[in-house]
Amino acid sequence: MPEGDALARFARKVAEALEGRTVLRAEARGPGPVPKVELLAGQQVESVTSVGKNLLIRFANGLTLRSHLRMYGTWHVYRPGQPWRRPPERARLVLETAEAVVVNFDAPIVELFETRAEPFHRPLAGLGPDLLAEDFDPEEALRRFRDPALAGLAIGDAIMDQRVMAGVGNIWKHETLFRCGIYPWRRVRDLGDDDLRALIETARRLLRAAAGLEPGVRRPAYFVYGKAGRLCRRCGARLRGAPQVADVRLTVWCPRCQPPQPGDPPPGRAGVG
């Protein structure tokens, strides 16, 4: 699933093609609900931004187009007449200007609503602080981690809750927990405030570097993501993998760099609560 850093890169690419330009043709198709994007023809694009894992395109007529890519969605930008790299039947949205053709492929969510409703639109209003935002508030993220409803949740699940802080997905969950030395099944209530502050800051640093927002900083390397059974680059121990609790995908960790503490649940889907 594209994470906050990927959405920031998509937003920059789409913004370069659309911002300040007039949409000549707009087309959307299913599966799923199809927004009335014909309302966008003849409209100027005012801004393109990412918010967590959402991409928002705002238009001069007071409408906002929101997409969420989930697992397989992507954005492509082409010159007029340039062949597409994916089959046309996989296009969910097409926006054409005189200079570019912007295509959203395979996104399960493409919707259109009034820009003035953004602060109240549930998929956006429920998001936690955006890790990539310049005004990111780490103390607000900490406050949300301390929600009693999350106390018994495994930190490997809680860190991906977009209501806590927006932008982290499976990749940066892995890499944040590894760099912080945190066992993925430790309960949120068993982590101190300083532990959570370090986790929040590490996630923000990794995500911003991956998004290209830190000049001169290379994209962070993967130490554990997708590497179950390999040797840890830091200590040489063999990396292990087990399902998370809420997320059934495999979580990979280093048993030496991220050791469980007394009282921590065993790895896997049982024992956290």
C-alpha positions in Angstrom: 0.0 0.0 0.0 1.4 3.4 -0.9 2.3 5.3 2.3 2.5 9.0 3.2 5.8 9.4 1.5 4.6 7.9 -1.8 1.5 10.1 -1.7 3.7 13.2 -1.2 5.7 12.3 -4.3 2.6 11.6 -6.3 1.2 15.0 -5.2 4.3 16.8 -6.4 4.1 15.1 -9.8 0.4 15.7 -10.2 0.7 19.3 -9.0 3.4 20.0 -11.6 1.0 18.8 -14.3 -2.2 20.4 -13.1 -1.8 23.3 -10.7 -2.9 26.6 -12.4 -4.1 24.8 -15.5 -7.6 24.3 -16.8 -9.1 20.8 -17.1 -10.4 20.3 -20.7 -11.8 16.8 -20.1 -12.5 14.7 -17.0 -13.7 11.1 -17.0 -14.2 8.6 -14.2 -15.3 5.0 -14.2 -15.9 2.1 -11.8 -15.8 -0.3 -10.2 -17.4 1.4 -7.2 -19.2 4.7 -7.1 -18.3 7.0 -10.0 -18.1 10.8 -9.1 -19.6 13.3 -11.5 -16.2 14.6 -12.7 -17.8 16.2 -15.7 -18.3 19.1 -13.3 -14.6 19.7 -13.5 -14.4 20.3 -17.2 -13.4 23.9 -17.8 -12.3 24.4 -14.2 -8.8 25.6 -13.1 -6.9 23.4 -10.6 -6.0 25.5 -7.6 -3.9 23.0 -5.6 -2.8 19.4 -5.3 -1.8 18.2 -1.8 -1.4 14.9 0.1 -2.9 14.4 3.5 -1.7 11.2 5.1 -2.5 8.6 2.5 -5.0 10.8 0.7 -4.4 12.9 -2.4 -6.6 16.1 -2.7 -7.1 18.1 -5.9 -8.9 21.4 -5.3 -10.7 23.3 -8.1 -11.7 26.9 -8.7 -15.4 26.0 -8.6 -15.2 25.0 -4.9 -14.9 21.2 -5.4 -12.3 18.8 -4.1 -11.4 15.5 -5.6 -10.1 12.9 -3.1 -8.4 9.6 -3.9 -7.1 6.8 -1.7 -4.9 4.3 -3.4 -5.2 1.4 -0.9 -3.0 -1.5 -2.0 -2.6 -1.1 -5.8 -3.6 2.4 -6.9 -1.2 4.7 -8.6 -1.0 8.0 -10.5 0.6 8.5 -13.9 1.3 11.7 -15.9 1.6 11.6 -19.7 2.0 14.0 -22.5 -1.1 14.3 -24.8 -0.9 11.3 -27.2 1.7 9.4 -25.3 0.9 5.7 -24.9 -0.2 4.6 -21.4 1.8 2.1 -19.5 -1.3 0.4 -18.1 -4.5 -0.8 -19.9 -7.1 1.9 -20.3 -9.8 -0.2 -18.6 -7.8 0.1 -15.3 -8.1 3.9 -15.3 -10.4 5.1 -12.5 -9.9 8.8 -13.4 -8.6 10.8 -16.3 -7.9 14.6 -16.2 -6.7 16.2 -19.4 -5.2 19.7 -19.9 -3.6 21.2 -22.9 -0.2 20.0 -21.7 -0.8 16.8 -19.8 -3.0 13.7 -19.2 -3.2 12.7 -15.6 -4.5 9.2 -14.9 -5.4 7.4 -11.7 -5.2 3.7 -12.1 -6.7 1.1 -9.8 -7.6 3.4 -6.9 -10.7 2.0 -5.1 -11.7 5.4 -3.8 -12.2 8.4 -6.0 -14.8 10.9 -4.7 -15.9 14.5 -5.3 -17.3 16.9 -2.7 -17.4 20.5 -1.8 -14.1 22.0 -0.6 -15.8 23.8 2.3 -16.8 20.4 3.7 -13.2 19.1 4.0 -12.9 19.9 7.8 -16.0 17.8 8.4 -15.5 15.0 5.8 -15.2 11.9 7.8 -12.2 10.2 6.0 -10.2 13.5 6.5 -11.6 14.9 9.7 -10.8 11.7 11.6 -7.1 11.7 10.7 -4.4 12.3 13.2 -1.6 14.8 12.7 0.1 14.5 9.3 3.7 13.3 9.8 4.8 15.2 6.7 3.1 18.5 7.5 5.3 21.4 8.5 3.1 22.1 11.5 3.1 18.5 12.7 2.3 18.4 16.5 4.1 15.5 18.1 2.4 16.1 21.5 -1.0 15.7 19.8 0.1 12.4 18.4 1.3 11.3 21.8 -2.1 12.3 23.3 -3.8 10.2 20.7 -1.6 7.2 21.5 -2.7 7.6 25.1 -6.4 7.1 24.1 -7.6 4.4 26.6 -9.1 2.5 23.6 -5.5 1.9 22.4 -4.0 0.9 25.7 -4.2 -2.9 25.1 -3.3 -2.7 21.4 0.0 -4.0 20.0 2.2 -1.1 19.1 2.7 -2.6 15.6 -1.0 -2.1 15.0 -1.3 1.2 16.8 1.5 2.9 14.8 -0.5 2.4 11.6 -3.8 3.8 13.0 -4.3 6.9 10.9 -6.4 8.4 13.6 -3.3 8.6 15.8 -0.9 10.1 13.2 -1.3 10.0 9.4 1.1 8.6 6.9 2.7 5.4 8.4 2.0 2.2 6.6 3.5 -1.3 6.7 7.0 -0.4 5.5 7.7 2.5 7.9 6.0 0.6 10.7 8.7 -2.0 10.4 11.6 0.4 10.1 10.4 2.7 12.8 10.0 -0.1 15.4 13.4 -1.6 14.4 15.3 1.7 14.8 13.6 2.4 18.1 14.3 -1.2 19.3 10.6 -1.9 20.1 9.2 -5.3 20.0 6.1 -5.1 17.7 3.7 -6.9 20.1 4.4 -4.7 23.1 1.2 -3.1 24.3 0.8 0.6 24.0 0.2 0.9 27.7 3.6 -0.7 28.4 5.5 2.0 26.5 6.6 5.1 28.3 5.9 8.6 27.0 9.6 9.0 26.1 9.4 5.7 24.1 6.4 7.0 22.2 8.0 10.4 21.6 11.0 8.7 20.1 8.8 6.5 18.0 6.9 9.5 16.7 10.0 11.4 15.9 11.6 8.5 14.2 8.5 7.8 12.0 8.5 11.5 11.0 12.2 11.6 10.2 12.0 8.4 8.1 8.8 9.4 6.3 10.1 12.9 5.4 13.4 11.5 4.1 11.6 8.9 2.0 9.3 11.7 0.6 12.4 13.7 -0.4 11.6 16.5 2.0 15.0 16.6 3.7 17.6 18.0 1.2 20.7 16.0 1.0 19.2 13.0 2.9 18.9 9.7 1.0 15.9 7.4 1.2 16.3 5.3 4.3 17.4 1.7 3.9 15.2 -1.2 4.8 16.6 -3.2 7.8 13.7 -5.5 8.4 10.8 -4.9 6.0 10.4 -8.0 3.7 13.5 -9.7 5.1 12.1 -12.5 7.3 14.7 -15.3 7.6 17.7 -13.1 6.7 20.4 -12.0 9.0 20.1 -8.7 10.8 22.4 -6.1 9.3 23.0 -4.6 12.7 23.6 -7.6 15.0 23.7 -10.7 12.8 20.7 -12.5 14.4 18.2 -14.2 12.1 15.1 -12.0 11.5 11.8 -13.5 12.4 8.3 -13.0 11.1 4.8 -13.4 12.5 1.3 -12.0 11.9 0.5 -8.8 13.7 -2.8 -8.8 15.7 -5.2 -6.5 13.8 -3.1 -6.6 10.6 -2.7 -10.2 9.4 0.3 -9.3 7.2 3.7 -10.7 8.4 5.6 -8.4 10.7 9.4 -8.9 10.6 11.6 -8.1 13.6 15.0 -8.8 15.0 14.7 -10.8 18.3 18.0 -9.4 19.5 17.6 -5.7 18.5 13.9 -5.7 19.4 13.7 -8.1 22.3 10.4 -8.7 24.2 10.3 -7.5 27.8 8.9 -9.5 30.7 5.1 -9.6 30.4 5.0 -8.9 26.6 2.7 -11.2 24.6 4.2 -13.8 22.3 4.5 -12.9 18.6 1.4 -13.5 16.5 -2.3 -12.8 16.8 -2.9 -14.3 20.3 -2.3 -12.7 23.7 -2.6 -9.0 23.1 -5.5 -7.1 24.8 
